Amino acid sequence: MLDELESLVDKALVQVDGQGDRFRMLETIRQYRSGAARAAAETGESGLKHARRIAAVAGEIRPTVVG
């Protein structure tokens, strides 16, 4: 995960705060993502995508928890 954060910092999409132990998203990026999340929720796309992901994870771990 640190590599992904470093990549976002290099692209100036995320900033490092303080002593380098905290990160924050640029306000314009946060606002864009917030609007995109609202739009997805309005169409029901977000909930369906989440449900599909949870079902996939449940299917993957089922053999280890059943029995």
Stockholm file with secondary structure:
# STOCKHOLM 1.0

chainA/1-67         MLDELESLVDKALVQVDGQGDRFRMLETIRQYRSGAARAAAETGESGLKHARRIAAVAGEIRPTVVG
#=GR chainA/1-67 SS CHHHHHHHHHTTSEEEETTTTEEEECHHHHHHHHHHHHHHHHHTHHHHHHHHHHHHHHHHHHHHHCC
#=GC SS_cons        CHHHHHHHHHTTSEEEETTTTEEEECHHHHHHHHHHHHHHHHHTHHHHHHHHHHHHHHHHHHHHHCC
//
